């Protein structure tokens, strides 16, 4: 299905936030330290993405991305991937739950069509089928 | 196609607007790499996250970016501009 370049692909949210499960998808190049880093040597950009489990210890996350200054994220990953902040909101009853799957990818590419038609759809599919998320928070760097 | 509701937290509102995100929050003056605030500022990070999540239940206009101010962030930064051709 092709989406018009002028259309805003708006999906209504018809639930209560306090009963909803939330996933985080970040373009900030976040991944687990024991996952393969993004390939920053490829000038066209890395079209891959990494799955991040819901029970991840945030100290086990890192950033591989060479198109923004991630010094602050190196100290506290929550500045681009707010998993601990999301857990706090779950504990406070603001949201219902943390999704089973979260995604990090490197939001820099010279292969826009492949990112838009390939990677983005694969990520949406992972979230839709595998995460049980009711809604998604997107972050960049 | 069912679709999944999304909300974007952006620190480059002009740039991200080109992709017409359905819902977006710009924490005013936050620099690139600080989408949720600065390291260790969990209270601020939670507030920004909560404000973004609240856009799901507010009557926002699709494609519009909501700008909110967070004085606790401290020094403000100018966001990148889209170059006019």
Backbone of each chain as ProteinMPNN parsed JSONL, in Angstrom:
{"seq_chain_A": "XXXXXXXXXXXXXXXXXXXXXXXXXXXXXXXXXXXXXXXXXXXXXXXXXXXXXXXXXXXXXXXXXXXXXXXXXXXXXXXXXXXXXXXXXXXXXXXXXXXXXXXXXXXXXXXXXXXXXXXXXXXXXXXXXXXXXXXXXXXXX", "coords_chain_A": {"N_chain_A": [[0.848, -1.194, 0.0], [0.602, 2.122, -0.912], [1.391, 5.192, 0.514], [0.107, 8.406, 0.3], [2.158, 11.196, -0.37], [1.319, 13.481, 0.72], [-0.423, 12.871, 2.683], [-1.267, 12.49, 6.159], [-0.489, 9.837, 8.058], [-2.545, 8.966, 10.193], [-3.306, 7.176, 13.028], [-5.999, 6.537, 15.032], [-6.215, 6.756, 18.627], [-7.824, 4.83, 20.805], [-8.035, 4.011, 23.411], [-7.602, 3.661, 27.019], [-4.942, 5.349, 28.52], [-3.852, 4.375, 30.88], [-4.33, 1.719, 30.719], [-2.859, 0.804, 28.713], [-0.275, -0.645, 26.693], [3.044, 0.191, 26.059], [5.476, 0.799, 23.54], [8.897, 1.588, 22.717], [10.457, 3.127, 20.016], [13.431, 3.931, 18.629], [15.431, 6.166, 16.706], [17.912, 6.663, 17.421], [20.198, 5.064, 17.309], [20.448, 3.091, 19.266], [21.394, 0.154, 21.027], [21.861, -3.157, 22.467], [24.788, -3.833, 24.411], [25.923, -6.273, 23.799], [24.986, -6.797, 21.307], [25.38, -6.703, 17.712], [27.081, -3.825, 16.679], [25.824, -0.862, 14.953], [26.685, -0.3, 11.544], [28.828, 2.064, 11.11], [30.744, 2.666, 9.346], [29.854, 2.44, 6.813], [29.059, 4.652, 4.403], [26.584, 5.05, 3.335], [24.861, 4.481, 5.296], [23.365, 2.361, 7.85], [20.937, -0.023, 7.401], [19.769, -1.69, 9.178], [18.097, -2.969, 12.193], [17.742, -3.251, 15.78], [16.433, -5.447, 18.202], [15.165, -4.723, 21.389], [14.849, -6.015, 24.578], [12.094, -6.013, 26.994], [12.824, -6.158, 29.669], [15.309, -5.119, 29.9], [18.412, -4.135, 31.331], [19.206, -0.877, 31.767], [21.822, -0.054, 31.813], [23.087, -1.747, 30.165], [22.78, -0.92, 27.646], [23.804, 0.814, 24.67], [25.045, 3.365, 22.38], [25.479, 3.44, 18.912], [26.261, 5.568, 16.574], [26.993, 8.039, 14.287], [26.141, 10.54, 13.639], [25.153, 12.317, 15.443], [25.775, 13.993, 18.561], [26.327, 11.845, 21.032], [27.176, 11.88, 23.626], [25.79, 12.518, 26.013], [23.809, 10.53, 26.05], [25.43, 8.359, 26.355], [26.044, 8.542, 28.991], [23.551, 8.398, 30.225], [21.127, 6.55, 29.07], [18.486, 7.101, 28.928], [18.011, 9.642, 27.918], [17.636, 9.488, 25.235], [16.376, 7.075, 24.895], [13.909, 6.287, 26.674], [13.593, 4.138, 28.748], [13.77, 3.546, 31.507], [12.387, 5.679, 32.541], [9.919, 5.125, 31.446], [9.292, 2.809, 32.831], [9.01, 3.858, 35.39], [6.671, 5.337, 34.974], [4.927, 3.28, 34.52], [4.932, 2.028, 37.026], [3.731, 4.026, 38.466], [1.223, 3.897, 37.526], [0.449, 5.327, 35.313], [0.742, 4.38, 32.722], [-0.273, 1.204, 31.289], [1.436, -0.974, 30.756], [4.711, -2.294, 29.751], [5.884, -2.793, 26.542], [6.574, -5.94, 24.861], [8.684, -5.824, 23.181], [11.143, -3.616, 21.96], [12.642, -1.162, 19.818], [15.745, -0.316, 18.296], [17.291, 1.722, 15.89], [19.46, 3.074, 13.328], [19.094, 6.264, 12.664], [20.039, 7.457, 10.237], [20.464, 7.761, 6.888], [21.405, 7.311, 3.478], [19.886, 5.989, 1.877], [17.038, 6.415, 1.375], [14.626, 5.431, 0.267], [14.825, 2.686, 0.66], [14.918, 2.649, 3.422], [12.444, 3.735, 4.067], [10.598, 2.108, 2.739], [11.44, -0.42, 3.324], [13.018, -0.979, 5.91], [11.424, 0.564, 7.742], [8.903, -0.597, 7.473], [9.459, -3.2, 8.248], [10.133, -2.804, 10.935], [7.688, -1.777, 11.892], [6.156, -4.032, 11.536], [7.378, -5.842, 13.311], [6.776, -4.605, 15.723], [3.995, -4.568, 15.615], [3.271, -7.298, 15.415], [4.822, -8.646, 17.3], [5.156, -7.292, 19.733], [2.984, -6.61, 21.255], [2.223, -4.013, 21.679], [0.194, -1.187, 22.352], [0.53, 1.343, 21.614], [3.083, 3.562, 20.362], [6.099, 5.204, 21.242], [8.128, 7.407, 19.572], [11.527, 8.245, 19.113], [14.246, 10.447, 18.222], [17.633, 11.355, 17.867]], "CA_chain_A": [[0.0, 0.0, 0.0], [1.384, 3.353, -1.001], [0.794, 6.304, 1.24], [0.302, 9.682, -0.379], [3.187, 12.018, 0.276], [0.684, 14.609, 1.398], [-1.323, 12.427, 3.74], [-0.717, 12.202, 7.48], [-1.03, 8.505, 8.373], [-2.963, 9.101, 11.587], [-4.078, 6.065, 13.602], [-6.615, 7.019, 16.278], [-5.943, 6.029, 19.865], [-9.166, 4.776, 21.401], [-7.938, 3.278, 24.664], [-7.16, 4.467, 28.15], [-3.487, 5.257, 28.652], [-3.518, 3.58, 32.068], [-4.508, 0.289, 30.41], [-2.17, 0.578, 27.44], [1.106, -1.112, 26.667], [3.792, 1.153, 25.238], [6.796, 0.424, 23.012], [9.751, 2.698, 22.287], [11.244, 2.919, 18.8], [14.342, 5.073, 18.537], [16.367, 6.297, 15.592], [19.148, 7.145, 18.03], [21.318, 4.11, 17.227], [20.558, 2.371, 20.553], [21.376, -1.317, 20.981], [22.516, -3.819, 23.598], [26.245, -3.893, 24.252], [26.339, -7.54, 23.19], [24.475, -6.911, 19.94], [26.281, -6.142, 16.711], [26.873, -2.373, 16.528], [25.47, -0.416, 13.608], [27.875, -0.122, 10.719], [28.987, 3.498, 10.82], [31.746, 2.818, 8.288], [29.144, 2.503, 5.537], [28.605, 6.037, 4.248], [25.166, 5.07, 2.959], [24.068, 4.228, 6.503], [23.027, 0.969, 8.151], [19.472, -0.153, 7.315], [19.299, -2.7, 10.128], [17.568, -2.525, 13.482], [17.984, -4.205, 16.86], [15.343, -5.608, 19.164], [15.571, -4.507, 22.78], [13.827, -6.677, 25.399], [11.446, -5.115, 27.953], [13.434, -6.219, 30.998], [16.718, -4.748, 29.738], [19.085, -3.258, 32.292], [19.574, 0.241, 30.889], [23.281, 0.096, 31.751], [23.577, -2.662, 29.136], [22.497, -0.327, 26.335], [24.789, 1.785, 24.189], [24.703, 4.034, 21.126], [26.427, 3.505, 17.803], [25.657, 6.529, 15.639], [28.026, 9.071, 14.142], [25.573, 11.78, 13.117], [24.791, 13.267, 16.502], [26.632, 13.899, 19.74], [25.611, 10.994, 21.987], [27.884, 11.893, 24.908], [24.824, 12.474, 27.115], [23.169, 9.204, 26.036], [26.416, 7.411, 26.884], [25.94, 8.64, 30.459], [22.187, 8.028, 30.642], [20.45, 6.205, 27.809], [17.105, 7.614, 28.964], [17.851, 10.91, 27.202], [17.108, 9.173, 23.89], [15.607, 5.821, 24.965], [13.477, 6.459, 28.068], [13.034, 2.879, 29.259], [13.592, 3.627, 32.968], [11.299, 6.65, 32.758], [8.678, 4.415, 31.111], [9.016, 1.901, 33.964], [8.477, 4.695, 36.469], [5.274, 5.675, 34.655], [4.141, 2.052, 34.731], [4.793, 1.854, 38.482], [2.811, 5.053, 38.961], [-0.115, 3.645, 36.984], [0.14, 6.223, 34.191], [0.544, 3.464, 31.592], [-0.616, -0.136, 31.74], [2.542, -1.926, 30.676], [5.853, -2.096, 28.857], [5.752, -3.756, 25.449], [7.52, -7.061, 24.878], [9.771, -5.599, 22.233], [11.428, -2.222, 21.622], [13.512, -1.198, 18.637], [16.718, 0.734, 18.02], [17.901, 1.708, 14.553], [20.294, 4.258, 13.145], [18.298, 7.156, 11.825], [20.768, 8.21, 9.228], [20.633, 6.919, 5.715], [21.354, 7.901, 2.146], [19.017, 5.058, 1.128], [15.736, 6.773, 1.95], [13.556, 4.557, -0.218], [14.983, 1.392, 1.334], [14.554, 2.869, 4.825], [11.012, 4.022, 4.136], [9.781, 0.986, 2.254], [11.939, -1.686, 3.871], [13.262, -0.978, 7.355], [10.294, 1.104, 8.511], [7.827, -1.597, 7.464], [9.89, -4.345, 9.074], [10.006, -2.385, 12.338], [6.247, -1.723, 12.189], [5.704, -5.419, 11.6], [7.881, -6.409, 14.569], [6.014, -4.0, 16.815], [2.593, -4.961, 15.468], [3.067, -8.731, 15.644], [5.582, -9.264, 18.377], [5.395, -6.535, 20.97], [1.71, -6.364, 21.953], [2.117, -2.597, 22.028], [-1.011, -0.468, 21.946], [0.98, 2.627, 21.061], [4.542, 3.637, 20.249], [6.792, 6.488, 21.365], [9.266, 7.479, 18.652], [12.51, 9.28, 19.434], [15.426, 10.543, 17.38], [18.813, 11.475, 18.719]], "C_chain_A": [[0.884, 1.244, 0.0], [0.65, 4.473, -0.282], [1.117, 7.587, 0.497], [1.34, 10.509, 0.358], [2.566, 13.188, 1.023], [-0.157, 14.167, 2.585], [-0.584, 12.233, 5.059], [-1.316, 10.87, 7.926], [-1.414, 8.392, 9.849], [-3.79, 7.893, 12.025], [-4.678, 6.549, 14.92], [-6.226, 6.15, 17.463], [-7.256, 6.011, 20.641], [-9.171, 3.98, 22.706], [-7.699, 4.238, 25.821], [-5.659, 4.261, 28.295], [-3.103, 4.316, 29.796], [-3.714, 2.081, 31.85], [-3.724, -0.093, 29.154], [-0.711, 0.189, 27.621], [1.875, -0.283, 25.645], [5.144, 0.57, 24.803], [7.57, 1.695, 22.652], [10.489, 2.278, 21.013], [12.121, 4.152, 18.638], [15.244, 5.004, 17.314], [17.758, 6.682, 16.104], [20.314, 6.166, 18.049], [21.533, 3.311, 18.506], [20.519, 0.857, 20.315], [22.031, -1.86, 22.24], [24.013, -3.909, 23.338], [26.696, -5.194, 23.601], [25.668, -7.796, 21.832], [25.468, -6.283, 18.974], [26.022, -4.64, 16.565], [26.415, -2.029, 15.111], [26.759, -0.113, 12.85], [28.023, 1.343, 10.324], [30.054, 3.739, 9.758], [31.086, 2.933, 6.913], [28.545, 3.9, 5.37], [27.143, 6.139, 3.834], [24.265, 4.874, 4.163], [23.717, 2.754, 6.63], [21.504, 0.856, 8.204], [18.894, -1.136, 8.337], [18.651, -2.095, 11.366], [17.806, -3.628, 14.505], [16.779, -4.252, 17.781], [15.883, -5.455, 20.573], [14.477, -5.09, 23.676], [13.301, -5.754, 26.502], [12.14, -5.065, 29.313], [14.911, -5.809, 30.965], [17.191, -3.859, 30.905], [19.642, -2.095, 31.462], [21.08, 0.468, 30.82], [23.895, -0.834, 30.695], [23.29, -2.15, 27.727], [23.588, 0.664, 25.96], [24.323, 2.367, 22.858], [25.833, 3.857, 20.126], [25.77, 4.36, 16.725], [26.682, 7.646, 15.497], [27.46, 10.364, 13.556], [24.904, 12.625, 14.188], [25.71, 13.021, 17.693], [25.885, 13.087, 20.809], [26.342, 10.875, 23.329], [26.914, 11.767, 26.082], [24.127, 11.114, 27.196], [24.127, 8.134, 26.558], [26.38, 7.395, 28.413], [24.613, 8.101, 30.968], [21.359, 7.81, 29.38], [19.034, 6.769, 27.738], [16.934, 8.938, 28.22], [17.419, 10.699, 25.743], [16.217, 7.931, 23.894], [15.084, 5.688, 26.404], [12.847, 5.214, 28.704], [12.829, 2.928, 30.777], [12.464, 4.6, 33.32], [9.949, 5.982, 32.475], [8.286, 3.453, 32.238], [8.45, 2.671, 35.15], [6.999, 5.001, 36.22], [4.362, 4.453, 34.782], [3.886, 1.854, 36.236], [3.814, 2.855, 39.089], [1.401, 4.891, 38.406], [-0.513, 4.556, 35.836], [-0.097, 5.414, 32.918], [0.267, 2.065, 32.142], [0.566, -1.086, 31.742], [3.612, -1.528, 29.691], [5.758, -3.177, 27.777], [6.847, -4.822, 25.491], [8.753, -6.821, 24.013], [9.909, -4.106, 21.966], [12.495, -2.257, 20.522], [14.475, -0.011, 18.633], [17.194, 0.607, 16.586], [18.691, 2.993, 14.397], [19.607, 5.187, 12.146], [19.143, 8.058, 10.955], [20.898, 7.297, 8.036], [20.651, 7.767, 4.444], [20.454, 7.03, 1.267], [17.579, 5.233, 1.629], [14.617, 5.825, 1.545], [13.611, 3.209, 0.506], [14.6, 1.504, 2.81], [13.033, 2.972, 4.963], [10.171, 2.796, 3.782], [10.21, -0.353, 2.824], [12.003, -1.669, 5.378], [12.035, -0.535, 8.154], [9.163, 0.08, 8.586], [8.183, -2.811, 8.316], [9.746, -4.012, 10.553], [8.527, -2.363, 12.742], [5.69, -3.126, 12.362], [6.128, -6.082, 12.911], [7.048, -5.9, 15.743], [4.573, -4.513, 16.793], [2.397, -6.421, 15.892], [3.689, -9.222, 16.944], [5.6, -8.54, 19.713], [4.166, -6.377, 21.849], [1.576, -4.911, 22.4], [0.788, -2.03, 21.533], [-0.642, 0.856, 21.305], [2.501, 2.686, 21.167], [5.024, 5.073, 20.464], [8.022, 6.435, 20.468], [10.232, 8.561, 19.131], [13.619, 9.279, 18.394], [16.645, 10.578, 18.287], [18.542, 12.472, 19.821]], "O_chain_A": [[1.793, 1.382, 0.818], [-0.553, 4.666, -0.454], [2.262, 7.823, 0.111], [1.38, 10.508, 1.588], [3.216, 13.813, 1.861], [-0.56, 14.993, 3.404], [0.588, 11.857, 5.071], [-2.523, 10.781, 8.149], [-0.691, 7.795, 10.646], [-4.848, 7.621, 11.458], [-3.941, 6.931, 15.829], [-5.943, 4.961, 17.315], [-7.74, 7.054, 21.08], [-10.171, 3.357, 23.064], [-7.606, 5.452, 25.639], [-5.166, 3.137, 28.204], [-2.142, 3.555, 29.687], [-3.316, 1.27, 32.686], [-3.907, -1.179, 28.603], [-0.025, 0.622, 28.547], [1.421, -0.08, 24.519], [5.85, -0.061, 25.589], [6.986, 2.73, 22.328], [11.074, 1.196, 20.954], [11.624, 5.272, 18.524], [15.746, 3.944, 16.94], [18.659, 6.985, 15.323], [21.312, 6.405, 18.728], [22.653, 2.9, 18.805], [19.726, 0.353, 19.52], [22.675, -1.122, 22.986], [24.451, -4.043, 22.196], [27.726, -5.228, 22.929], [25.778, -8.891, 21.28], [26.287, -5.447, 19.355], [24.883, -4.224, 16.352], [26.599, -2.818, 14.184], [27.773, 0.274, 13.431], [27.434, 1.804, 9.346], [30.252, 4.871, 9.316], [31.681, 3.454, 5.97], [27.636, 4.284, 6.106], [26.531, 7.199, 3.968], [23.053, 5.073, 4.077], [23.764, 1.999, 5.658], [20.857, 1.566, 8.972], [17.688, -1.384, 8.36], [18.656, -0.879, 11.561], [18.04, -4.783, 14.151], [16.181, -3.223, 18.097], [16.937, -5.997, 20.906], [13.312, -4.711, 23.556], [13.99, -4.815, 26.901], [12.059, -4.063, 30.024], [15.668, -6.114, 31.887], [16.477, -2.976, 31.381], [20.455, -2.305, 30.562], [21.57, 1.104, 29.887], [25.077, -0.72, 30.372], [23.524, -2.849, 26.741], [24.215, 1.275, 26.825], [23.331, 1.917, 22.284], [26.999, 4.091, 20.445], [24.838, 3.922, 16.051], [27.187, 8.148, 16.501], [28.21, 11.19, 13.035], [24.163, 13.554, 13.869], [26.338, 11.969, 17.805], [24.931, 13.575, 21.415], [26.157, 9.908, 24.069], [27.164, 11.017, 27.026], [23.883, 10.606, 28.29], [23.7, 7.131, 27.129], [26.648, 6.373, 29.044], [24.552, 7.436, 32.002], [20.948, 8.761, 28.714], [18.453, 6.902, 26.661], [15.803, 9.32, 27.92], [16.905, 11.614, 25.1], [15.395, 7.754, 22.994], [15.725, 5.06, 27.248], [11.698, 5.249, 29.143], [11.832, 2.413, 31.282], [11.697, 4.38, 34.257], [8.963, 6.237, 33.167], [7.107, 3.302, 32.557], [7.534, 2.207, 35.829], [6.179, 4.932, 37.135], [3.181, 4.576, 35.108], [2.768, 1.553, 36.653], [3.156, 2.573, 40.09], [0.494, 5.643, 38.762], [-1.672, 4.567, 35.423], [-1.004, 5.708, 32.139], [0.538, 1.78, 33.309], [0.687, -1.919, 32.64], [3.467, -0.583, 28.915], [5.57, -4.352, 28.09], [7.907, -4.621, 26.084], [9.745, -7.544, 24.115], [8.912, -3.412, 21.768], [13.163, -3.273, 20.329], [14.097, 1.125, 18.918], [17.47, -0.498, 16.117], [18.603, 3.894, 15.232], [19.556, 4.914, 10.946], [18.973, 9.277, 10.946], [21.39, 6.175, 8.159], [19.992, 8.803, 4.36], [20.283, 7.292, 0.076], [16.993, 4.327, 2.221], [13.77, 5.459, 2.36], [12.584, 2.665, 0.911], [14.028, 0.576, 3.381], [12.429, 2.377, 5.854], [9.172, 2.493, 4.435], [9.44, -1.313, 2.812], [11.162, -2.262, 6.054], [11.656, -1.185, 9.128], [8.541, -0.09, 9.634], [7.337, -3.376, 9.009], [9.288, -4.844, 11.337], [8.16, -2.867, 13.803], [4.855, -3.372, 13.232], [5.344, -6.792, 13.541], [6.669, -6.661, 16.634], [4.008, -4.848, 17.834], [1.469, -6.737, 16.637], [3.147, -10.106, 17.607], [6.015, -9.112, 20.721], [4.274, -6.054, 23.032], [0.896, -4.617, 23.383], [0.326, -2.354, 20.439], [-1.422, 1.42, 20.538], [3.117, 1.964, 21.951], [4.443, 6.025, 19.943], [8.852, 5.535, 20.586], [9.813, 9.656, 19.507], [13.901, 8.259, 17.765], [16.688, 9.925, 19.329], [19.412, 12.723, 20.654]]}, "seq_chain_B": "XXXXXXXXXXXXXXXXXXXXXXXXXXXXXXXXXXXXXXXXXXXXXXXXXXXXXXXXXXXXXXXXXXXXXXXXXXXXXXXXXXXXX", "coords_chain_B": {"N_chain_B": [[-5.116, -2.611, 6.515], [-4.2, -1.893, 9.725], [-2.67, -0.308, 11.541], [-0.637, 1.483, 13.936], [-0.922, 3.531, 16.724], [1.168, 6.374, 17.053], [3.516, 8.536, 18.732], [5.746, 11.183, 18.323], [8.775, 12.284, 19.76], [10.476, 15.112, 19.234], [13.502, 16.896, 18.529], [14.148, 18.387, 16.473], [12.139, 20.092, 15.095], [11.378, 21.349, 12.654], [12.605, 19.792, 10.747], [11.574, 17.213, 11.263], [8.906, 17.686, 10.756], [8.659, 17.555, 8.064], [8.179, 14.939, 7.52], [5.639, 14.632, 8.284], [4.623, 13.678, 10.928], [2.12, 11.898, 12.776], [1.506, 12.615, 15.458], [3.304, 14.848, 17.482], [5.775, 15.985, 19.773], [7.604, 18.81, 20.675], [10.063, 19.48, 22.827], [10.854, 22.504, 23.842], [13.851, 24.06, 22.887], [15.548, 21.997, 23.598], [18.543, 20.204, 22.95], [19.927, 18.367, 20.138], [20.275, 14.961, 20.748], [19.374, 15.08, 23.259], [16.668, 14.285, 23.646], [14.821, 13.692, 25.673], [15.697, 15.235, 27.695], [18.345, 16.113, 30.02], [21.168, 14.028, 31.097], [20.515, 11.956, 33.917], [18.427, 13.497, 34.858], [15.834, 12.461, 35.868], [13.234, 13.133, 36.667], [12.525, 15.234, 34.913], [12.799, 13.868, 32.487], [10.757, 11.993, 32.75], [8.558, 13.704, 32.82], [8.57, 14.838, 30.248], [8.197, 12.531, 28.74], [5.714, 11.738, 29.682], [4.147, 13.925, 28.888], [4.328, 13.588, 26.14], [3.027, 11.097, 25.847], [0.514, 11.851, 26.71], [-0.438, 13.184, 24.521], [-1.686, 11.264, 23.047], [-4.244, 11.067, 24.033], [-5.276, 13.522, 23.756], [-6.96, 16.021, 21.819], [-5.399, 16.337, 19.295], [-4.146, 17.874, 16.279], [-3.69, 16.05, 13.356], [-0.397, 15.758, 12.175], [0.492, 18.067, 13.283], [2.933, 19.725, 15.304], [3.364, 19.816, 18.728], [4.52, 22.28, 20.887], [6.238, 22.466, 23.903], [7.338, 24.026, 26.947], [10.129, 23.62, 29.092], [11.422, 24.724, 31.755], [13.232, 23.669, 33.628], [15.171, 22.399, 32.174], [17.262, 24.078, 31.555], [19.966, 25.717, 29.925], [19.111, 26.796, 26.658], [18.753, 25.66, 23.251], [19.085, 26.38, 19.742], [17.008, 24.915, 17.326], [17.841, 22.796, 14.471], [17.473, 24.168, 11.207], [15.4, 23.823, 8.302], [16.827, 23.855, 5.184], [16.029, 26.232, 2.799], [15.258, 25.75, -0.557]], "CA_chain_B": [[-4.018, -2.064, 7.313], [-4.75, -1.401, 10.972], [-1.873, 0.82, 11.995], [-0.321, 1.585, 15.366], [-0.794, 4.957, 17.078], [2.526, 6.775, 17.441], [3.817, 9.927, 19.05], [7.173, 11.454, 18.145], [9.428, 13.35, 20.526], [11.453, 15.639, 18.276], [14.275, 18.088, 18.876], [14.358, 19.06, 15.186], [10.744, 20.111, 14.652], [11.206, 21.681, 11.226], [13.06, 18.652, 9.951], [10.645, 16.085, 11.401], [7.601, 18.059, 10.188], [8.638, 17.165, 6.655], [7.662, 13.57, 7.435], [4.245, 14.71, 8.74], [4.292, 12.713, 11.989], [0.731, 12.082, 13.219], [1.525, 13.382, 16.717], [4.701, 15.145, 17.807], [6.075, 16.932, 20.851], [8.922, 19.443, 20.653], [10.456, 20.139, 24.077], [11.51, 23.692, 23.284], [15.212, 24.402, 23.251], [16.387, 20.817, 23.877], [19.459, 19.994, 21.833], [19.982, 17.034, 19.547], [20.916, 14.056, 21.695], [18.696, 15.293, 24.546], [15.225, 14.269, 23.343], [14.043, 13.633, 26.914], [16.331, 16.081, 28.706], [19.764, 15.853, 30.267], [21.441, 12.802, 31.863], [20.249, 11.945, 35.352], [17.25, 14.307, 35.22], [14.736, 11.508, 35.665], [11.95, 13.824, 36.802], [12.28, 15.941, 33.655], [12.607, 12.848, 31.448], [9.418, 11.436, 32.942], [7.569, 14.716, 32.461], [8.535, 14.938, 28.783], [7.59, 11.285, 28.252], [4.289, 11.769, 30.022], [3.493, 14.911, 28.018], [4.22, 12.965, 24.81], [1.974, 10.075, 25.933], [-0.774, 12.534, 26.86], [-0.936, 13.606, 23.199], [-2.557, 10.2, 22.531], [-5.628, 11.238, 24.485], [-5.72, 14.892, 23.505], [-7.507, 16.204, 20.481], [-4.374, 17.017, 18.51], [-4.385, 17.888, 14.838], [-2.681, 15.204, 12.701], [0.666, 16.466, 11.472], [0.908, 19.252, 14.041], [3.897, 19.507, 16.38], [3.042, 20.587, 19.933], [5.73, 22.771, 21.549], [6.084, 22.729, 25.334], [8.559, 24.564, 27.552], [10.593, 22.949, 30.315], [12.475, 25.598, 32.296], [14.224, 22.887, 34.371], [16.213, 21.898, 31.278], [18.418, 24.979, 31.62], [20.357, 26.405, 28.686], [18.306, 26.423, 25.489], [19.48, 25.553, 21.98], [18.287, 26.605, 18.53], [16.891, 23.687, 16.548], [18.295, 22.921, 13.077], [16.465, 24.677, 10.263], [15.375, 23.204, 6.984], [17.353, 24.789, 4.182], [15.077, 26.527, 1.718], [15.911, 25.635, -1.863]], "C_chain_B": [[-4.593, -1.397, 8.559], [-3.973, -0.176, 11.459], [-1.692, 0.83, 13.492], [-0.222, 3.074, 15.686], [0.639, 5.267, 17.528], [2.539, 8.232, 17.89], [5.326, 10.096, 18.959], [7.623, 12.525, 19.128], [10.562, 13.852, 19.641], [12.216, 16.824, 18.844], [14.679, 18.843, 17.605], [12.994, 19.218, 14.523], [10.543, 20.449, 13.18], [11.546, 20.492, 10.349], [12.036, 17.516, 10.028], [9.28, 16.41, 10.798], [7.499, 17.655, 8.723], [8.098, 15.748, 6.459], [6.21, 13.479, 7.919], [3.906, 13.656, 9.797], [2.875, 12.969, 12.515], [0.6, 12.865, 14.524], [2.994, 13.644, 17.044], [4.788, 16.178, 18.921], [7.479, 17.484, 20.634], [9.173, 20.067, 22.004], [11.375, 21.294, 23.71], [12.92, 23.897, 23.824], [16.102, 23.219, 23.608], [17.298, 20.581, 22.68], [19.389, 18.556, 21.315], [20.806, 16.139, 20.477], [20.302, 14.146, 23.081], [17.171, 15.259, 24.36], [14.356, 14.324, 24.594], [14.595, 14.556, 27.986], [17.786, 15.701, 28.883], [19.946, 14.58, 31.094], [21.106, 12.973, 33.342], [19.027, 12.737, 35.772], [15.984, 13.471, 35.023], [13.364, 12.175, 35.75], [11.556, 14.536, 35.516], [11.998, 14.937, 32.533], [11.196, 12.261, 31.525], [8.34, 12.423, 32.515], [7.424, 14.832, 30.949], [7.841, 13.698, 28.202], [6.08, 11.294, 28.495], [3.533, 12.771, 29.144], [3.323, 14.348, 26.606], [3.082, 11.936, 24.811], [0.594, 10.724, 26.034], [-1.333, 13.008, 25.513], [-1.83, 12.53, 22.574], [-4.021, 10.462, 22.87], [-6.117, 12.676, 24.336], [-6.161, 15.022, 22.057], [-6.518, 16.974, 19.604], [-4.742, 16.982, 17.029], [-3.308, 17.054, 14.155], [-1.651, 16.037, 11.943], [1.193, 17.682, 12.216], [1.948, 18.869, 15.107], [3.538, 20.42, 17.552], [4.362, 20.991, 20.597], [5.427, 23.04, 23.019], [7.416, 23.202, 25.9], [8.862, 23.867, 28.872], [11.745, 23.75, 30.909], [13.567, 24.826, 33.041], [15.387, 22.424, 33.495], [17.464, 22.769, 31.324], [18.695, 25.612, 30.275], [19.593, 25.867, 27.477], [19.17, 26.439, 24.222], [18.525, 25.829, 20.82], [18.191, 25.291, 17.761], [17.429, 23.878, 15.132], [17.142, 23.383, 12.184], [16.517, 23.876, 8.967], [15.855, 24.236, 5.984], [16.333, 24.983, 3.073], [15.808, 26.489, 0.391], [15.497, 26.789, -2.764]], "O_chain_B": [[-5.376, -0.453, 8.462], [-4.562, 0.865, 11.752], [-2.492, 0.257, 14.231], [0.486, 3.805, 14.995], [1.239, 4.509, 18.29], [1.7, 9.039, 17.489], [6.088, 9.264, 19.452], [6.95, 13.539, 19.313], [11.496, 13.11, 19.335], [11.65, 17.656, 19.553], [15.447, 19.804, 17.654], [12.711, 18.568, 13.517], [9.649, 19.907, 12.531], [10.88, 20.216, 9.351], [11.669, 16.928, 9.011], [8.567, 15.502, 10.371], [6.406, 17.438, 8.201], [7.622, 15.397, 5.379], [5.626, 12.396, 7.961], [3.011, 12.836, 9.593], [2.473, 14.12, 12.682], [-0.309, 13.681, 14.675], [3.832, 12.754, 16.897], [3.989, 17.112, 18.999], [8.428, 16.727, 20.432], [8.566, 21.089, 22.323], [12.524, 21.091, 23.319], [13.153, 23.906, 25.033], [17.286, 23.403, 23.893], [16.879, 20.737, 21.533], [18.862, 17.661, 21.975], [21.887, 16.515, 20.928], [20.662, 13.381, 23.976], [16.469, 16.13, 24.874], [13.283, 14.927, 24.585], [14.025, 14.652, 29.072], [18.387, 15.058, 28.023], [18.999, 14.104, 31.719], [21.384, 14.015, 33.936], [18.62, 12.662, 36.931], [15.176, 13.738, 34.133], [12.447, 11.828, 35.005], [10.408, 14.459, 35.077], [11.082, 15.127, 31.732], [10.533, 12.061, 30.507], [7.332, 12.036, 31.924], [6.313, 14.915, 30.425], [7.013, 13.8, 27.297], [5.288, 10.911, 27.634], [2.414, 12.5, 28.71], [2.31, 14.592, 25.951], [2.269, 11.907, 23.887], [-0.381, 10.197, 25.499], [-2.539, 13.21, 25.371], [-2.631, 12.823, 21.687], [-4.921, 10.126, 22.099], [-7.232, 13.007, 24.74], [-5.779, 14.231, 21.194], [-6.77, 18.116, 19.221], [-5.549, 16.16, 16.594], [-2.121, 17.317, 14.35], [-2.008, 16.918, 11.161], [2.21, 18.262, 11.835], [1.845, 17.813, 15.732], [3.422, 21.635, 17.393], [5.222, 20.144, 20.84], [4.478, 23.754, 23.344], [8.482, 22.833, 25.406], [7.963, 23.569, 29.658], [12.909, 23.489, 30.605], [14.711, 25.276, 33.085], [16.459, 22.096, 34.002], [18.581, 22.28, 31.157], [17.77, 26.0, 29.562], [19.449, 24.658, 27.297], [20.177, 27.142, 24.145], [17.328, 25.554, 20.899], [19.205, 24.621, 17.566], [17.471, 25.005, 14.638], [15.986, 23.019, 12.4], [17.555, 23.326, 8.597], [15.348, 25.358, 5.942], [15.84, 24.02, 2.487], [16.853, 27.12, 0.229], [15.943, 26.869, -3.909]]}, "name": "protein", "num_of_chains": 2, "seq": "XXXXXXXXXXXXXXXXXXXXXXXXXXXXXXXXXXXXXXXXXXXXXXXXXXXXXXXXXXXXXXXXXXXXXXXXXXXXXXXXXXXXXXXXXXXXXXXXXXXXXXXXXXXXXXXXXXXXXXXXXXXXXXXXXXXXXXXXXXXXXXXXXXXXXXXXXXXXXXXXXXXXXXXXXXXXXXXXXXXXXXXXXXXXXXXXXXXXXXXXXXXXXXXXXXXXXXXXXXXXXXXXXX"}
